[in-house]
Amino acid sequence: MTVEAAAPAGRDRLGPLIITIFGLYARGEHNWLSVASVVQLMADLGVEGQAARSSISRLKRRGVVRAERRDGAGYALSESTLETLAEGDTRIFERRRATAEDGWLVVVFSVPESEREKRHALRTSLTQLGFGTTAPGVWVAPGNLATETRRTLERRGLSEYVDIFTGRHFAFGDLRSKVRAWWDLDELADLYADFLRRHRPFLDAGITSPEQAFQTYVPMLTAWRRLPYSDPGLPLSLLPPGWNGVTAEALFEQLNTTLSAPAREHALAVIHGR
């Protein structure tokens, strides 16, 4: 479940939080949440009502949600957002780390100068999928991302500009060194370290109520959901020893298991006015 990366502070952090709320709870409510319930849930996260309403309006202008009256004023996720969230669910909640046996996925694209916006869209899409760059117009990712990559590029209308190959690294040079050049592993390690620093204390925080679980779970998931896209799940054999992404994944899984059910209990109580 992902549409955009969470920003650390300020106005821009609200959109990702609202998308997380819709992704977690609107889809089980026939793809609709009332304005009042979203504003209340955001208030539970410490966000003022006007700020929440303004952020929802920005998401509407971007086509992420659409206004829809059912039992009063509310919003539904757009079709494209629903598709993106469905794809993200697998990456976030069911991600499988690649192994050497998966091989590699290579994407080569060529876009006419008259369609430069497509070139930007391709680069953005491949970056969001976790691809690294080997040379201009040549992108690489673990082979287990082949199906997801094909579906994403087809859905975004970019397939006619792309060739996709699968295979193994045959020669030359040290593949571990090349991986470090293709991906910024230091930046990834810093992102994982920040996630661990911010969210590890919640394991021992003594969360006792559904509301506390909600207040912890939604920001945690919002922070986490960018990471499986920045890191495509590279084989551990090619990563530095003691890769902290493994520790961060374990923390996320533990917090998700512990907090998701009580957080949902609180959210549904607000949504249904209980």
C-alpha positions in Angstrom: 0.0 0.0 0.0 1.8 3.1 -1.2 1.2 6.2 -3.2 3.9 8.5 -2.1 6.7 8.7 0.4 6.0 10.2 3.8 7.7 13.5 4.5 9.2 13.9 8.0 7.4 17.1 9.1 5.3 20.1 8.2 2.2 20.3 5.9 3.5 17.7 3.4 3.3 14.9 6.1 -0.4 15.0 6.3 -1.2 13.7 2.8 0.7 10.4 3.4 -1.1 9.9 6.8 -4.5 10.4 5.2 -3.6 8.0 2.4 -2.6 5.4 5.0 -5.9 5.9 6.8 -7.9 5.4 3.5 -5.7 2.5 2.4 -6.2 0.7 5.8 -9.9 1.4 6.4 -11.8 2.8 3.5 -11.3 -0.2 1.3 -13.2 -2.4 3.8 -15.9 0.2 4.0 -17.0 0.0 0.3 -14.2 2.5 -0.5 -15.7 5.5 1.3 -15.0 7.4 4.5 -17.0 10.4 5.7 -15.2 13.7 6.0 -16.1 13.8 9.7 -14.5 10.4 10.4 -11.3 11.3 8.6 -11.0 14.6 10.4 -11.6 12.8 13.8 -9.0 10.1 13.0 -6.5 12.8 12.1 -7.3 14.7 15.3 -6.4 11.5 17.2 -3.0 11.8 15.5 -2.7 15.4 16.7 -3.7 17.2 13.5 -6.1 20.1 13.6 -9.3 19.8 11.6 -8.7 22.6 9.2 -5.2 21.3 8.3 -6.7 17.8 7.7 -9.5 19.3 5.5 -7.0 21.2 3.5 -4.8 18.2 2.9 -7.8 16.1 1.8 -8.6 18.9 -0.7 -5.1 18.7 -2.1 -5.4 15.0 -2.5 -8.6 15.5 -4.4 -7.0 18.0 -6.7 -4.3 15.5 -7.4 -6.8 12.8 -8.3 -5.9 10.6 -5.3 -9.4 10.8 -3.9 -12.8 12.0 -5.2 -15.6 13.6 -3.4 -18.7 11.4 -3.0 -21.8 11.8 -1.0 -23.3 8.7 0.6 -24.3 9.1 4.2 -23.2 12.7 4.1 -20.1 14.3 2.7 -17.1 12.0 2.1 -14.4 10.7 -0.1 -13.6 7.6 -2.1 -10.2 6.5 -3.4 -9.8 7.0 -7.2 -9.5 3.8 -9.4 -5.9 4.5 -10.1 -5.2 4.9 -6.4 -6.9 1.7 -5.6 -4.8 -0.1 -8.2 -1.6 1.4 -6.8 -2.5 0.5 -3.2 -3.3 -3.1 -4.2 0.1 -3.4 -5.8 1.7 -1.9 -2.8 0.0 -4.3 -0.4 2.2 -7.1 -1.7 5.4 -5.1 -1.6 4.8 -3.9 1.9 3.1 -6.8 3.7 4.3 -9.8 1.6 7.7 -8.8 0.4 10.2 -11.6 -0.4 13.8 -10.8 -0.4 15.6 -11.8 -3.6 18.2 -14.5 -3.7 21.1 -15.0 -6.2 19.0 -17.6 -7.9 16.4 -14.9 -8.9 18.9 -13.3 -11.3 18.4 -9.8 -12.6 15.8 -7.7 -14.4 17.2 -5.2 -16.9 15.0 -2.4 -18.3 16.1 -0.5 -21.3 14.1 2.4 -22.6 14.1 5.0 -25.4 11.8 7.9 -25.5 11.5 10.4 -28.4 12.5 14.0 -27.5 8.9 15.1 -28.3 7.7 12.9 -25.4 10.1 14.0 -22.7 7.3 13.8 -20.1 7.2 10.0 -20.7 10.9 9.8 -20.0 10.3 11.5 -16.7 7.4 9.2 -16.0 9.5 6.1 -16.7 12.4 7.3 -14.5 9.9 8.0 -11.7 8.2 4.6 -12.1 11.4 2.7 -12.1 12.8 4.6 -9.1 9.5 3.9 -7.2 9.9 0.2 -8.1 13.4 0.2 -6.5 15.5 0.0 -9.7 19.1 1.0 -9.7 20.9 2.7 -12.6 23.7 1.0 -14.5 24.0 3.5 -17.3 21.8 6.2 -18.9 18.6 4.5 -20.0 19.6 1.1 -18.5 18.1 0.1 -15.1 18.5 -3.0 -13.1 16.5 -4.7 -10.2 16.3 -8.2 -8.7 14.6 -10.7 -11.0 11.7 -11.4 -8.7 10.3 -7.9 -9.5 9.6 -8.9 -13.1 5.8 -9.4 -12.9 5.3 -6.3 -10.7 7.4 -4.2 -13.1 5.6 -5.3 -16.2 2.2 -4.7 -14.6 3.2 -1.2 -13.4 4.6 0.0 -16.7 1.6 -1.4 -18.6 -0.9 0.3 -16.2 0.9 3.6 -16.6 0.9 3.4 -20.3 4.7 3.2 -20.6 5.3 -0.3 -22.0 5.7 0.8 -25.7 9.0 2.6 -24.8 10.6 -0.3 -22.8 12.3 -3.6 -23.3 12.6 -5.9 -20.3 15.2 -8.6 -20.0 15.9 -11.2 -17.4 19.2 -13.0 -16.8 22.3 -13.4 -14.7 25.4 -11.3 -14.2 28.0 -13.2 -16.3 31.1 -10.9 -16.3 33.1 -8.7 -15.4 34.0 -7.2 -12.0 32.9 -7.7 -8.5 29.1 -7.7 -8.3 29.0 -6.5 -4.7 30.9 -3.4 -5.7 28.6 -2.9 -8.6 25.5 -3.1 -6.4 27.0 -0.4 -4.2 27.4 1.8 -7.3 23.9 1.0 -8.7 22.1 1.7 -5.3 22.9 4.2 -2.6 23.3 1.7 0.2 24.6 4.3 2.7 21.4 6.3 2.2 19.3 3.1 2.6 21.1 2.1 5.8 20.5 5.6 7.2 16.7 5.3 6.4 16.5 2.0 8.1 18.5 3.3 11.1 16.1 6.2 11.4 13.1 3.9 11.3 14.6 1.7 14.0 15.5 4.7 16.2 12.0 6.2 15.9 9.9 3.1 16.3 11.8 0.5 18.3 10.8 2.2 21.6 7.2 1.3 20.9 7.9 -2.4 21.5 8.3 -1.7 25.2 5.9 1.3 25.4 3.1 -0.6 27.1 0.4 0.3 24.6 -2.8 -0.6 26.4 -5.7 0.9 24.4 -7.0 0.7 20.8 -6.6 4.5 20.5 -2.9 4.3 21.5 -2.4 1.5 19.0 -3.9 3.6 16.3 -1.8 6.6 17.2 1.3 4.4 17.0 0.4 2.2 14.0 -0.7 4.7 11.4 2.5 6.9 11.6 4.7 3.8 11.8 3.1 2.3 8.7 3.3 5.7 6.9 7.0 5.9 7.7 7.7 2.3 6.7 5.9 2.1 3.4 8.5 4.1 1.5 11.3 1.8 2.5 10.3 -1.4 0.5 10.3 0.8 -2.6 13.7 2.5 -1.9 15.1 -1.0 -1.2 14.0 -3.6 -3.8 15.0 -6.5 -1.5 18.5 -7.1 -2.8 20.1 -10.5 -2.0 21.8 -10.4 1.4 24.9 -12.0 -0.1 25.4 -8.7 -2.0 24.8 -6.4 1.0 27.2 -5.3 3.7 27.5 -7.7 6.7 24.9 -7.1 9.4 22.6 -5.2 7.0 20.2 -3.2 9.2 17.3 -3.6 6.8 16.8 -7.1 8.1 16.4 -5.8 11.7 14.1 -3.0 10.5 11.9 -5.6 8.6 11.7 -7.7 11.7 10.6 -4.7 13.8 8.0 -3.7 11.2 6.6 -7.2 11.1 6.4 -7.3 15.0 4.7 -3.9 15.3 2.3 -4.7 12.4 1.3 -8.0 14.1 0.9 -6.3 17.5 -0.8 -3.1 16.5 -2.9 -3.6 13.4 -5.9 -5.3 15.0 -6.4 -2.9 18.0 -5.7 0.1 15.7 -8.4 -1.1 13.3 -10.8 -1.5 16.3 -10.3 2.2 17.2 -10.6 3.3 13.5 -13.8 1.4 13.0 -15.3 2.7 16.2 -14.7 6.3 14.9 -16.0 5.5 11.4 -19.2 3.9 12.7 -19.7 6.4 15.5 -19.5 3.9 18.3 
